[in-house]
């Protein structure tokens, strides 16, 4: 083996084995090793030579390339360990096995092309793809083909070398950043390559376009459904494999001492921190492009028959985004997809290959089909729907296949496993805006709470409402199913509970729970209820968003930490999802040309500030009314915060007394009117949270305050209620008059019916 200062003989035992590949790209043609076998070997990656050994590697490349072409011409001669191209170049191997390169004619066109164009290009390519010396030898052999060697005219050799070199450069144009190809004076680019370059430049200049989604159901037969489930299972295993490999790279990168040194750099030195972290990512291959290369070695065997290369890249991108959230501290861990959880969606990068949606022209029927792996899945298109018609007029960027569970296999459109399939089309342009959804021009201030939403437009009525109040009945039904599941699980597993009904502690041992058929049916009913709850909540969010946009397109709210809300108000936040509402509001406002401004709560503190005197007084959450000694108030706290937000300057969101003096007189009446409407709803019987500041909040008031209280017995029959409505005492007469009181026959019969309850 070559070592510093010479060579050394290394004896190997008979039981010594080396298993390896020529380069990283050969993994695509080998069977994947099992994890059990991998644990018994140490894998050592041998990287390509660095730029420090440029001269030595160039000598090897030219020596091997000329050796392969020596039989084509007599100009190349070999003598012992020296190879010579007459009058141009000579290569000789010294005693250390290093090839020494000597250029005899530096005016030859091959010298400028090899040293100034080919080799800088090759070294730049190695930044993104670790090509070995064999690729450089093959490229040089391609350049030194027989015509330039046999033709004695210098002009012909120059022209041929340039034309042979340029297609290679253009074919690999996406893999390097800044490559300048310098041609000799008088040389021209092939017309085919000129057209491709112009087309590429036009594509690069195309600006980013807005995107919206359109969802269409698919009509899938049993055979297609079985194949789709197989494809998604292959995608699940491939995603878990690349996620595991990326997680290993992330852990190795974090365990490097250079990672802690980079974290210790001051945050004010942004350039140094970015360079340090970028170098670590490059060293350990933790980047989206690196995972794209890594997944090529995982997409082998039967998985390659189900998942194309372009779909594998989208899976690698999905895994990288999940891992990058952990790397940046936005998430604690990644979640692998179990067989029970499944893999429910898969998307493409473009709509011209693999998973794609094809829409027939009108003369052929206007039918739409999702094409994938030889299957044609027809989409159900309602051309009378204005939203669908508007969406299908736009260019399709890519398609996404989604698998959704139905309530049961007997549900409409479900397969034998109880799944429905839909296709989501990512379309270029803006979504359809219905005529009933008008867009306002005012500035709206908002105050969003865990269960309330206060709005105050500069022009219009103020409002304070319960956020997603209609979701409460669905939550109660889910809670009943949860209690039923708990009873069924206790009945099927009595050995896992102690005498007090608590689950027995088994340490690290995992309990095995038996599930009855009724338990599985109840769990499926609960899952169906939760899906309906999610769909209902999304519908309520959309309805409320359009109501807000109708008031104005400039929305100002406070920036809230929804994670902190989850710790304090977990039940309400989990039910109403205010964070999802804000995200939907942001997208809708931006699509209409407006803006959503989130001002920081620490600098504004709208609920603690008074515009009359400019003082900031910290209030507890239990204090729901704002009343200051300067004369402002009393006014409901959430409504007052929305009023202050409506007149903030988005560029400088710091409240000042002078800003509100001209608006308070007219705003105070609108705030009181909003509170009166809220009080009226409480009197009518609507359940309101205590955060609204009403004394009888969460207490349903009776429909009428008059009349005697009802006994429970009279609530059972209609006849009893009607009899109770009759007068309790006979009619009174004046003195000196006499009359007998007779009851109608129907009243007597109702009185007899009442006697049944005593």
Phi, psi and omega per residue, in radians:
X1 nan 2.452 3.106
X2 -1.259 2.295 3.074
X3 -2.329 3.063 3.112
X4 -1.104 2.130 3.095
X5 1.635 0.081 3.111
X6 2.559 -2.573 -3.126
X7 -2.201 2.748 3.125
X8 -2.432 2.506 3.124
X9 -1.520 2.238 -3.106
X10 -2.006 1.895 3.128
X11 -1.294 2.504 3.135
X12 -2.097 2.365 3.077
X13 -1.219 2.864 -3.083
X14 -1.217 -0.471 -3.112
X15 -1.579 0.202 -3.131
X16 -1.516 2.301 -3.137
X17 -2.327 2.557 3.057
X18 -2.164 2.160 3.082
X19 -1.997 2.122 -3.086
X20 -2.721 3.101 3.092
X21 -2.181 2.833 3.130
X22 -1.173 -0.773 3.095
X23 -2.683 3.084 -3.029
X24 -1.167 -0.402 -3.087
X25 -1.394 -0.267 3.110
X26 -1.270 -0.185 3.130
X27 -1.111 -0.445 -3.133
X28 -1.155 -0.359 -3.068
X29 -1.840 0.149 -3.137
X30 -2.010 2.699 3.026
X31 -1.251 2.465 -3.088
X32 -1.283 2.349 3.117
X33 -1.337 2.555 3.114
X34 -1.307 2.771 3.137
X35 -1.153 -0.565 3.121
X36 -1.126 -0.626 3.112
X37 -1.329 -0.613 -3.127
X38 -1.104 -0.591 -3.095
X39 -1.145 -0.313 -3.095
X40 -1.621 0.050 -3.124
X41 -2.279 2.756 3.018
X42 -1.855 2.225 -3.108
X43 -1.750 2.198 -3.140
X44 -2.088 2.104 3.117
X45 -1.545 2.133 3.109
X46 -1.706 1.893 -3.072
X47 -1.382 2.770 3.091
X48 -1.112 2.804 3.124
X49 -1.055 2.520 3.119
X50 -1.425 3.068 -3.124
X51 -1.181 -0.262 3.114
X52 -1.118 -0.536 -3.117
X53 -1.838 0.651 -3.087
X54 -1.115 -0.823 -3.088
X55 -1.105 -0.749 -3.131
X56 -1.122 -0.727 -3.123
X57 -1.213 -0.651 3.094
X58 -1.092 -0.652 3.086
X59 -1.098 -0.744 3.117
X60 -1.115 -0.746 -3.076
X61 -1.103 -0.860 -3.092
X62 -1.204 -0.653 3.122
X63 -1.080 -0.838 -3.110
X64 -1.190 -0.669 -3.126
X65 -1.163 -0.787 3.122
X66 -1.184 -0.561 3.116
X67 -1.132 -0.631 3.118
X68 -1.231 -0.458 -3.066
X69 -1.815 0.114 -3.057
X70 -1.127 -0.484 -3.091
X71 -1.374 -0.100 3.141
X72 -1.515 -0.394 -3.034
X73 -2.609 2.709 3.088
X74 -1.529 -0.039 3.128
X75 -1.248 -0.393 -3.140
X76 -1.724 2.111 -3.114
X77 -2.151 2.601 3.137
X78 -2.177 2.220 3.123
X79 -2.338 1.971 -3.041
X80 0.957 -2.057 -3.132
X81 -1.877 0.436 3.115
X82 -2.052 2.341 -3.133
X83 -2.113 2.333 -3.034
X84 -2.310 2.344 2.939
X85 -1.813 1.944 -2.856
X86 -0.887 2.091 3.040
X87 1.308 0.059 -3.056
X88 -2.123 -0.921 -3.018
X89 -2.709 2.670 3.045
X90 -2.484 2.490 -3.126
X91 -2.283 2.312 -3.106
X92 -2.378 2.417 3.088
X93 -1.594 2.185 -3.136
X94 -1.492 -3.007 -3.075
X95 -1.189 -0.403 3.137
X96 -1.541 0.057 3.141
X97 1.439 0.239 -3.129
X98 -1.722 2.330 -3.125
X99 -1.510 2.094 3.135
X100 -1.666 2.233 -3.035
X101 -1.848 2.272 3.135
X102 -2.261 2.090 3.090
X103 -1.562 2.061 3.134
X104 -1.573 -0.482 3.130
X105 -2.341 1.662 3.139
X106 -1.386 -0.078 3.073
X107 -1.512 -0.170 3.126
X108 -1.161 2.470 -3.108
X109 -1.063 -0.477 -3.136
X110 -1.135 -0.560 3.133
X111 -1.105 -0.823 -3.115
X112 -1.211 -0.688 -3.124
X113 -1.202 -0.718 -3.089
X114 -1.260 -0.785 -3.030
X115 -1.492 -0.544 -3.040
X116 -1.782 -0.333 -3.086
X117 -2.101 -0.992 -3.032
X118 -1.165 -0.874 -3.036
X119 -1.243 -0.738 3.021
X120 -1.026 -0.650 3.081
X121 -1.111 -0.744 -3.116
X122 -1.153 -0.713 3.128
X123 -1.190 -0.602 3.078
X124 -1.193 -0.649 3.106
X125 -1.079 -0.596 -3.108
X126 -1.150 -0.281 3.079
X127 -1.129 -0.576 -3.059
X128 -1.868 -0.537 3.123
X129 -2.362 2.112 -3.024
X130 -1.382 1.380 3.132
X131 -1.334 2.497 3.131
X132 -1.592 -3.107 -3.128
X133 -1.166 -0.480 -3.130
X134 -1.086 -0.634 3.106
X135 -1.161 -0.642 3.100
X136 -1.163 -0.657 3.101
X137 -1.128 -0.757 -3.135
X138 -1.132 -0.698 3.131
X139 -1.156 -0.733 3.121
X140 -1.160 -0.637 3.091
X141 -1.142 -0.594 3.108
X142 -1.149 -0.650 3.122
X143 -1.230 -0.709 -3.062
X144 -1.603 0.959 3.103
X145 -1.433 2.926 -3.002
X146 -0.953 -0.755 -3.054
X147 -0.927 -0.847 -3.121
X148 -1.189 -0.372 3.131
X149 -1.436 -0.602 -3.077
X150 -1.471 -0.485 -3.123
X151 -1.390 2.174 -3.088
X152 -1.459 -0.217 -3.108
X153 -1.396 2.252 -3.100
X154 -1.115 -0.700 -3.098
X155 -1.103 -0.686 3.136
X156 -1.158 -0.715 3.135
X157 -1.123 -0.747 3.126
X158 -1.070 -0.820 -3.107
X159 -1.095 -0.741 -3.092
X160 -1.169 -0.766 -3.124
X161 -1.082 -0.678 -3.133
X162 -1.183 -0.762 -3.133
X163 -1.212 -0.521 3.095
X164 -1.310 -0.534 -3.089
X165 -1.420 -0.604 -3.010
X166 -1.187 -0.750 3.105
X167 -1.001 -0.647 3.095
X168 -1.096 -0.755 3.122
X169 -1.100 -0.755 -3.085
X170 -1.233 -0.632 -3.140
X171 -1.125 -0.584 -3.128
X172 -1.805 0.536 -3.029
X173 -1.196 -0.354 -3.081
X174 -1.467 -0.130 -2.962
X175 -1.783 0.068 3.046
X176 -2.423 2.814 -2.984
X177 -1.649 -1.061 -3.043
X178 -2.184 1.666 3.110
X179 -2.141 2.178 3.113
X180 -1.976 2.069 -3.124
X181 -1.656 1.974 -3.084
X182 -1.712 2.062 -3.138
X183 -1.756 2.760 3.082
X184 -1.176 2.735 -3.113
X185 -1.077 2.251 3.133
X186 1.703 -0.205 -3.129
X187 -1.409 2.567 3.140
X188 -2.182 2.789 -3.129
X189 -1.544 2.506 3.092
X190 -1.000 2.537 -3.078
X191 -1.102 -0.626 3.126
X192 -1.094 -0.750 3.134
X193 -1.233 -0.570 3.087
X194 -1.073 -0.773 3.119
X195 -1.132 -0.680 3.117
X196 -1.152 -0.657 -3.138
X197 -1.186 -0.739 3.116
X198 -1.088 -0.711 3.111
X199 -1.115 -0.712 3.120
X200 -1.132 -0.717 3.128
X201 -1.127 -0.656 3.099
X202 -1.141 -0.678 3.116
X203 -1.162 -0.667 -3.127
X204 -1.207 -0.526 -3.138
X205 -1.399 -0.189 -3.114
X206 -1.150 2.193 -3.110
X207 -1.298 2.845 3.093
X208 -1.162 2.376 -3.080
X209 -1.958 2.644 3.092
X210 -1.184 2.719 -3.079
X211 -2.320 2.434 3.008
X212 -2.389 2.854 -3.016
X213 -1.919 2.566 3.019
X214 -2.335 2.245 -3.080
X215 -1.940 2.309 -3.134
X216 -2.254 2.358 3.070
X217 -1.287 2.663 -3.135
X218 -1.958 2.468 3.044
X219 -1.684 1.872 -3.001
X220 -2.050 2.278 3.078
X221 -1.487 2.951 -3.078
X222 -1.014 -0.678 3.130
X223 -1.151 -0.761 3.104
X224 -1.133 -0.674 3.117
X225 -1.098 -0.703 3.117
X226 -1.122 -0.711 3.122
X227 -1.195 -0.651 3.103
X228 -1.115 -0.691 3.107
X229 -1.122 -0.628 3.099
X230 -1.173 -0.722 3.117
X231 -1.089 -0.762 -3.121
X232 -1.197 -0.570 3.077
X233 -1.170 -0.707 3.064
X234 -1.111 -0.687 3.098
X235 -1.130 -0.627 3.123
X236 -1.126 -0.797 -3.129
X237 -1.179 -0.670 3.114
X238 -1.173 -0.677 3.118
X239 -1.134 -0.760 3.114
X240 -1.104 -0.636 -3.127
X241 -1.169 -0.814 -3.132
X242 -1.257 -0.525 3.080
X243 -1.176 -0.681 3.095
X244 -1.146 -0.737 3.131
X245 -1.162 -0.713 3.087
X246 -1.144 -0.614 3.103
X247 -1.155 -0.654 3.075
X248 -1.116 -0.713 3.099
X249 -1.136 -0.695 3.128
X250 -1.127 -0.717 3.139
X251 -1.174 -0.701 3.089
X252 -1.128 -0.667 3.132
X253 -1.164 -0.689 -3.138
X254 -1.262 -0.484 3.132
X255 -1.398 -0.161 3.113
X256 -1.240 2.334 3.088
X257 -1.017 -0.471 3.115
X258 -1.128 -0.427 3.096
X259 -1.169 -0.787 3.111
X260 -1.168 -0.605 3.086
X261 -1.143 -0.678 3.106
X262 -1.168 -0.663 3.112
X263 -1.188 -0.511 -3.121
X264 -1.307 -0.239 3.120
X265 -1.140 2.475 3.125
X266 -1.062 2.518 -3.140
X267 -1.196 -0.303 3.084
X268 -1.241 -0.424 3.096
X269 -1.549 1.280 -3.025
X270 -1.162 -0.704 -3.102
X271 -1.145 -0.719 3.140
X272 -1.168 -0.741 3.119
X273 -1.104 -0.767 -3.123
X274 -1.110 -0.711 3.129
X275 -1.164 -0.679 -3.133
X276 -1.158 -0.816 -3.137
X277 -1.194 -0.625 3.120
X278 -1.132 -0.681 3.110
X279 -1.145 -0.661 3.103
X280 -1.152 -0.759 3.124
X281 -1.073 -0.685 -3.139
X282 -1.220 -0.662 -3.113
X283 -1.136 -0.748 -3.068
X284 -1.692 0.088 3.082
X285 1.171 0.600 3.127
X286 -1.760 1.443 3.092
X287 -2.685 2.900 -3.126
X288 -1.137 -0.720 3.127
X289 -1.151 -0.641 3.131
X290 -1.160 -0.677 3.094
X291 -1.221 -0.534 3.041
X292 -1.081 -0.676 3.097
X293 -1.255 -0.654 -3.092
X294 -1.179 -0.580 -3.070
X295 -1.280 -0.280 3.060
X296 -1.113 -0.642 3.111
X297 -1.333 -0.243 3.113
X298 -1.649 -0.427 -3.128
X299 -1.465 1.332 -3.095
X300 -2.305 2.941 3.057
X301 1.128 -2.407 -3.063
X302 -1.241 -0.409 3.129
X303 -1.169 -0.632 -3.139
X304 -1.121 -0.461 3.112
X305 -1.291 -0.363 -3.123
X306 -1.748 -0.631 -3.017
X307 -2.045 2.113 3.090
X308 -1.323 2.956 -3.074
X309 -1.119 -0.686 -3.101
X310 -1.200 -0.603 3.073
X311 -1.243 -0.588 3.077
X312 -1.114 -0.613 3.104
X313 -1.159 -0.672 3.084
X314 -1.142 -0.611 3.066
X315 -1.155 -0.692 3.097
X316 -1.129 -0.692 3.084
X317 -1.105 -0.714 3.124
X318 -1.114 -0.728 3.112
X319 -1.172 -0.699 -3.136
X320 -1.121 -0.698 3.132
X321 -1.121 -0.675 3.095
X322 -1.160 -0.738 3.128
X323 -1.223 -0.606 -3.127
X324 -1.171 -0.546 3.057
X325 -1.114 -0.679 3.073
X326 -1.179 -0.700 -3.135
X327 -1.111 -0.646 -3.118
X328 -1.511 -0.018 3.118
X329 1.458 0.198 3.130
X330 -1.514 -0.182 3.097
X331 -2.569 2.721 -3.112
X332 -1.532 -0.627 -3.095
X333 -2.733 2.909 3.061
X334 -1.711 2.761 -3.108
X335 -2.030 2.107 3.069
X336 -1.399 2.635 -3.105
X337 -1.551 1.953 3.122
X338 -1.378 2.921 3.122
X339 -1.152 -0.645 3.118
X340 -1.209 -0.696 3.115
X341 -1.241 -0.659 3.089
X342 1.334 3.108 3.129
X343 -2.160 1.955 -2.877
X344 -1.817 -0.057 -3.113
X345 -2.604 2.601 3.125
X346 -2.663 2.298 -3.079
X347 -2.234 2.853 3.129
X348 -1.854 3.010 3.088
X349 -1.654 -0.424 -3.130
X350 -2.624 3.087 -3.020
X351 -2.028 0.513 -3.141
X352 -2.073 0.065 -3.137
X353 -2.732 2.815 3.077
X354 0.958 -2.231 -3.128
X355 -1.233 1.905 -3.059
X356 -2.569 2.742 3.133
X357 -1.958 2.251 -3.095
X358 -2.073 2.218 3.121
X359 -1.935 2.169 -3.126
X360 -1.276 2.634 3.071
X361 -1.185 2.857 -3.090
X362 -1.033 -0.623 -3.103
X363 -1.217 -0.272 3.127
X364 -1.795 0.023 3.030
X365 2.115 -0.132 3.111
X366 1.066 0.452 3.134
X367 -1.457 2.592 3.102
X368 -2.085 2.419 -3.105
X369 -2.379 2.509 3.005
X370 -1.707 2.097 -3.094
X371 -1.808 2.268 3.103
X372 -2.839 2.179 3.054
X373 0.913 0.750 3.083
X374 1.462 -0.103 3.114
X375 -1.675 2.490 3.063
X376 -2.016 1.860 -3.067
X377 -1.761 1.907 -3.099
X378 -1.243 2.433 3.097
X379 -1.709 2.519 3.112
X380 -1.573 1.879 -3.056
X381 -1.941 2.173 3.066
X382 -1.752 1.719 -3.080
X383 -1.259 -0.179 3.068
X384 -1.430 -0.238 3.107
X385 -1.397 2.120 -3.088
X386 -1.163 -0.520 3.119
X387 -1.188 -0.766 3.130
X388 -1.161 -0.770 -3.135
X389 -1.081 -0.733 3.116
X390 -1.124 -0.726 -3.083
X391 -1.181 -0.717 -3.074
X392 -1.313 -0.075 3.017
X393 -1.398 -0.245 -3.036
X394 -1.705 2.843 3.140
X395 -1.243 2.402 -3.138
X396 -1.548 2.115 3.095
X397 -1.405 -0.886 3.080
X398 -2.804 2.932 -3.123
X399 -2.068 2.621 3.129
X400 -2.286 2.204 3.100
X401 -1.625 2.300 -3.095
X402 -2.225 2.328 3.053
X403 -1.881 2.173 -3.101
X404 -2.183 2.391 3.115
X405 -1.286 2.449 3.049
X406 -1.702 3.070 -3.126
X407 -1.164 -0.559 3.128
X408 -2.891 2.874 3.072
X409 -1.072 -0.329 -3.137
X410 -1.497 -0.057 -3.141
X411 -1.188 2.726 -3.112
X412 -1.142 2.260 3.097
X413 1.412 0.074 -3.107
X414 -1.615 2.635 3.077
X415 -1.551 -2.992 -3.056
X416 -1.214 -0.319 3.083
X417 -1.623 -0.034 3.126
X418 1.470 0.636 3.135
X419 -2.129 2.544 2.964
X420 -1.918 2.732 -3.117
X421 -2.215 2.340 3.100
X422 -2.331 2.810 3.067
X423 -2.089 2.295 3.050
X424 -1.830 2.203 -3.141
X425 -1.812 2.157 3.024
X426 -1.527 1.943 -3.000
X427 -1.898 2.598 3.141
X428 -1.526 2.198 3.133
X429 2.271 -2.816 -3.129
X430 -1.936 2.568 -3.101
X431 -1.200 2.852 -3.141
X432 -1.237 2.377 3.101
X433 -1.943 2.042 -3.112
X434 -1.230 2.680 -3.103
X435 -1.113 -0.548 -3.119
X436 -1.282 -0.274 3.134
X437 -1.685 1.477 3.119
X438 -1.394 2.852 -3.103
X439 -2.064 2.209 3.134
X440 -1.465 3.031 -3.116
X441 -2.102 0.019 -3.061
X442 -1.512 3.014 3.026
X443 -1.757 2.271 -3.028
X444 -2.027 2.272 2.997
X445 -1.762 2.427 -3.096
X446 -2.321 2.664 3.039
X447 -2.353 1.870 -3.082
X448 -1.721 2.213 3.075
X449 -1.965 3.102 3.118
X450 -1.049 -0.518 -3.105
X451 -2.374 0.092 -3.110
X452 -2.330 2.810 3.077
X453 -2.496 2.058 3.105
X454 -1.882 2.316 -3.133
X455 -2.233 2.414 3.099
X456 -2.444 1.753 3.055
X457 -1.452 2.668 3.097
X458 -1.139 -0.461 3.071
X459 -2.298 1.932 -3.130
X460 2.380 -3.070 -3.093
X461 -1.507 2.462 3.012
X462 -1.413 2.740 -3.103
X463 -2.609 2.622 3.028
X464 -2.429 1.997 -3.032
X465 -2.308 2.801 3.011
X466 -1.304 2.266 -3.079
X467 -1.389 2.070 -3.138
X468 0.946 0.943 -3.103
X469 -1.174 -0.455 -3.077
X470 -1.283 -0.103 -3.110
X471 -1.418 -0.221 -3.058
X472 -1.054 -0.785 3.131
X473 -1.057 -0.663 3.122
X474 -1.129 -0.695 3.139
X475 -1.129 -0.640 3.122
X476 -1.160 -0.690 3.117
X477 -1.132 -0.683 3.098
X478 -1.148 -0.675 3.120
X479 -1.111 -0.654 3.095
X480 -1.135 -0.691 3.104
X481 -1.182 -0.600 3.083
X482 -1.112 -0.740 3.101
X483 -1.149 -0.648 3.100
X484 -1.146 -0.710 3.091
X485 -1.102 -0.674 3.123
X486 -1.125 -0.711 3.110
X487 -1.142 -0.727 -3.135
X488 -1.173 -0.642 3.117
X489 -1.216 -0.658 3.081
X490 -1.136 -0.659 -3.140
X491 -1.203 -0.578 -3.113
X492 -1.479 -0.329 -3.086
X493 -2.331 1.106 -3.119
X494 -1.198 -0.388 -3.097
X495 -1.268 -0.234 -3.125
X496 -1.585 0.055 -3.093
X497 -2.150 2.557 3.089
X498 -1.539 -3.017 -3.075
X499 -1.192 -0.344 3.114
X500 -1.642 0.096 3.105
X501 1.463 0.212 3.132
X502 -1.659 2.651 3.129
X503 -1.238 2.305 -3.137
X504 -1.216 2.451 3.115
X505 -1.481 2.242 -3.124
X506 -2.036 0.255 -3.097
X507 1.225 -2.301 3.135
X508 -1.479 -0.116 3.136
X509 -1.237 2.328 -3.116
X510 -1.548 2.269 -3.135
X511 -1.312 2.501 3.089
X512 -1.764 1.999 -3.071
X513 -1.735 2.270 3.048
X514 -1.530 2.438 -3.108
X515 -2.096 2.107 3.097
X516 -1.382 2.911 3.127
X517 -1.161 -0.612 3.100
X518 -1.193 -0.617 3.091
X519 -1.118 -0.762 3.128
X520 -1.131 -0.652 3.102
X521 -1.167 -0.707 3.109
X522 -1.149 -0.678 3.109
X523 -1.119 -0.645 3.103
X524 -1.187 -0.657 3.081
X525 -1.133 -0.688 3.112
X526 -1.135 -0.737 3.109
X527 -1.094 -0.662 3.091
X528 -1.143 -0.701 3.087
X529 -1.091 -0.721 -3.136
X530 -1.164 -0.653 3.074
X531 -1.117 -0.730 3.102
X532 -1.153 -0.614 3.101
X533 -1.126 -0.724 3.110
X534 -1.116 -0.758 3.134
X535 -1.142 -0.688 3.115
X536 -1.132 -0.744 3.125
X537 -1.115 -0.713 3.115
X538 -1.106 -0.666 3.100
X539 -1.146 -0.740 3.119
X540 -1.144 -0.672 3.081
X541 -1.059 -0.801 -3.140
X542 -1.108 -0.694 3.121
X543 -1.113 -0.757 -3.136
X544 -1.208 -0.633 3.114
X545 -1.066 -0.763 3.130
X546 -1.158 -0.569 3.066
X547 -1.143 -0.686 3.133
X548 -1.210 -0.751 3.140
X549 -1.142 -0.504 3.082
X550 -1.118 -0.486 3.110
X551 -1.381 -0.647 -3.118
X552 3.139 2.890 -3.110
X553 -1.890 -0.036 3.021
X554 -1.913 1.829 -3.052
X555 -1.894 2.261 3.132
X556 -2.096 2.074 3.098
X557 -2.360 2.961 3.087
X558 -1.492 2.517 3.102
X559 -1.392 2.038 -3.012
X560 -1.923 2.528 2.996
X561 -1.551 1.768 -3.089
X562 -1.265 -0.386 3.041
X563 -1.172 -0.669 3.071
X564 -1.155 -0.646 3.077
X565 -1.101 -0.627 3.136
X566 -1.091 -0.590 3.110
X567 -1.286 -0.599 -3.094
X568 -1.564 -0.783 -3.059
X569 -2.176 0.973 -3.019
X570 -1.048 -0.720 -3.083
X571 -1.175 -0.774 -3.119
X572 -1.232 -0.722 -3.139
X573 -1.177 -0.690 3.108
X574 -1.132 -0.500 -3.131
X575 -1.428 -0.783 -2.974
X576 -1.708 -0.385 3.085
X577 0.929 1.162 3.137
X578 -1.156 -0.527 3.116
X579 -1.107 -0.705 3.090
X580 -1.141 -0.621 3.110
X581 -1.115 -0.757 3.141
X582 -1.131 -0.687 3.131
X583 -1.154 -0.716 3.086
X584 -1.156 -0.673 3.103
X585 -1.104 -0.697 3.135
X586 -1.108 -0.800 -3.130
X587 -1.123 -0.724 -3.107
X588 -1.192 -0.723 3.141
X589 -1.136 -0.720 3.128
X590 -1.157 -0.608 3.122
X591 -1.199 -0.397 3.103
X592 -1.655 0.107 3.120
X593 1.549 0.163 -3.134
X594 -1.718 -2.839 -3.102
X595 -2.624 2.499 3.039
X596 -1.920 2.072 -3.088
X597 -1.862 2.174 3.074
X598 -1.911 1.916 -3.094
X599 -1.572 2.574 -3.129
X600 -1.224 2.430 -3.100
X601 -1.322 -0.483 -3.083
X602 -1.218 -0.629 -3.116
X603 -1.510 -0.532 -3.116
X604 -1.566 -0.902 -3.133
X605 0.851 0.993 -3.025
X606 -1.112 -0.601 -3.111
X607 -1.321 -0.167 -3.115
X608 -1.983 -0.010 -3.032
X609 -1.862 2.588 3.121
X610 -2.078 2.224 -3.106
X611 -1.373 -0.277 -3.113
X612 -1.292 -0.779 -3.105
X613 -2.000 -0.176 3.113
X614 1.366 0.199 -3.123
X615 -1.528 2.625 3.084
X616 -2.000 1.993 -3.096
X617 -2.115 2.132 -3.111
X618 -1.252 2.256 -3.108
X619 -2.012 2.474 3.020
X620 -1.248 2.825 -3.131
X621 -1.154 -0.413 3.128
X622 -1.269 -0.317 3.140
X623 -1.537 1.842 -3.016
X624 -1.778 0.107 3.138
X625 -2.198 2.484 3.081
X626 -1.816 2.110 3.081
X627 -2.542 2.099 -3.048
X628 -1.957 2.753 3.125
X629 -1.175 -0.347 -3.135
X630 -1.322 -0.111 3.094
X631 1.907 -0.056 3.109
X632 -1.435 2.181 3.115
X633 1.897 3.140 0.031
X634 -1.331 2.477 3.134
X635 -2.531 2.522 -3.106
X636 -1.057 2.394 -2.964
X637 -1.097 -0.805 -3.115
X638 -1.170 -0.724 3.103
X639 -1.112 -0.671 -3.138
X640 -1.172 -0.663 3.089
X641 -1.131 -0.691 3.102
X642 -1.131 -0.653 3.092
X643 -1.108 -0.776 3.131
X644 -1.128 -0.646 3.138
X645 -1.200 -0.540 -3.078
X646 -1.131 -0.491 -3.067
X647 -1.925 0.312 3.041
X648 -1.345 2.662 3.031
X649 -1.549 2.032 -3.103
X650 -1.036 -0.538 -3.138
X651 -1.264 -0.563 -3.137
X652 -2.384 1.401 -3.014
X653 -1.357 1.031 3.068
X654 -2.018 2.039 -3.102
X655 -1.172 2.524 3.084
X656 -2.423 2.623 -3.075
X657 -1.121 -0.671 -3.075
X658 -1.127 -0.452 -3.085
X659 -1.237 -0.494 -2.996
X660 -1.810 -0.131 -3.036
X661 -1.105 -0.664 -3.096
X662 -1.384 -0.172 -3.076
X663 -1.925 -0.270 -2.991
X664 -1.184 -0.625 -3.063
X665 -1.062 -0.803 3.110
X666 -1.368 -0.472 -3.104
X667 -1.320 -0.533 -3.094
X668 -1.091 -0.683 3.123
X669 -1.163 -0.666 3.131
X670 -1.214 -0.603 3.083
X671 -1.156 -0.720 3.114
X672 -1.175 -0.649 3.111
X673 -1.119 -0.683 3.099
X674 -1.114 -0.685 3.130
X675 -1.213 -0.624 3.099
X676 -1.133 -0.694 3.081
X677 -1.120 -0.626 3.098
X678 -1.153 -0.734 3.108
X679 -1.120 -0.661 3.134
X680 -1.135 -0.670 3.104
X681 -1.149 -0.626 3.097
X682 -1.140 -0.677 3.109
X683 -1.174 -0.507 3.135
X684 -1.368 -0.147 3.049
X685 1.957 0.072 -3.141
X686 -1.294 2.379 3.113
X687 -1.370 2.147 -3.086
X688 -2.144 2.522 3.111
X689 -1.272 2.758 -3.112
X690 -1.219 -0.318 3.136
X691 -1.162 -0.209 3.089
X692 -1.394 -0.187 3.040
X693 1.510 0.248 3.103
X694 -1.557 2.523 -3.052
X695 -1.207 -0.614 -3.100
X696 -1.865 0.576 3.112
X697 -1.130 2.585 -3.094
X698 1.127 0.266 3.060
X699 -2.109 2.023 -3.119
X700 -1.295 2.093 -3.098
X701 -1.386 2.667 3.103
X702 -1.194 2.735 -3.133
X703 -1.159 -0.565 -3.137
X704 -2.485 2.409 -3.125
X705 -1.449 -0.251 -3.135
X706 -1.556 2.931 3.087
X707 1.618 2.693 -3.127
X708 -1.292 2.756 3.080
X709 -1.179 2.584 -3.102
X710 -1.560 2.436 3.036
X711 -1.438 2.595 3.138
X712 -1.038 -0.554 -3.098
X713 -1.140 -0.573 -3.086
X714 -1.428 -0.051 3.101
X715 -1.522 -0.028 -3.023
X716 -1.553 -0.607 -3.047
X717 -2.180 2.571 3.112
X718 -1.170 -0.611 -3.122
X719 -1.102 -0.646 -3.141
X720 -1.132 -0.668 3.132
X721 -1.183 -0.694 3.135
X722 -1.177 -0.654 3.130
X723 -1.188 -0.623 3.136
X724 -1.179 -0.421 3.130
X725 -1.270 -0.279 3.114
X726 -1.271 2.745 3.107
X727 -1.011 2.463 -3.126
X728 -1.430 -0.400 -3.119
X729 -2.150 2.688 3.096
X730 -1.197 2.807 -3.133
X731 -1.153 2.436 3.133
X732 -1.629 2.550 -3.140
X733 -2.114 2.850 3.130
X734 -1.364 2.902 -3.101
X735 -1.126 2.495 3.115
X736 1.541 -0.040 3.132
X737 -1.992 2.649 -3.113
X738 -2.431 2.412 3.117
X739 -2.773 2.613 3.069
X740 -1.653 2.474 -3.141
X741 -1.699 2.154 3.116
X742 -2.053 2.415 3.101
X743 -1.663 2.539 3.042
X744 -1.103 2.759 -3.075
X745 -1.134 -0.624 -3.111
X746 -1.215 -0.564 3.104
X747 -1.212 -0.672 3.109
X748 -1.098 -0.711 -3.140
X749 -1.165 -0.642 3.129
X750 -1.189 -0.595 3.101
X751 -1.144 -0.649 3.091
X752 -1.157 -0.606 3.105
X753 -1.177 -0.582 3.119
X754 -1.095 -0.578 -3.114
X755 -1.095 -0.289 3.130
X756 -1.173 -0.434 -3.040
X757 -1.505 -0.237 -3.062
X758 -1.405 nan nan
